Amino acid sequence: MPDRFSSNIPSLTSPATHAFAVTPNDTVDLSEVTRAVYIGTGGALAVRMLSGQAVTLSGVTGGSTLPLRIDRVLAAGTTATGIVGLV
């Protein structure tokens, strides 16, 4: 199948090309730093940003995609489920 965009250089504004399931964990980093995060079922999302700052986003709506560069989703404080990392 042809890929009309194969010669385009990937950037943070281009669509994701890879996805992986995220299991919240207070001590283990994600397998890759994300470009965005998809939330299957809404709730709170506690993350560590790429800068190292920890933040909890409350009231995240299920089915939303958040443009976050994160390296960890924390178990403590996260109630959202069905989290998918996008890169």
ABEGO torsion letter per residue (X at the ends): XBBAAAABBBBAABBBABBBBBBBBAABBBABBBABBBBABBEBBBBBBAAGBBBBBBGBBBGBBBBBBBABBBABGBABBGBBBBX
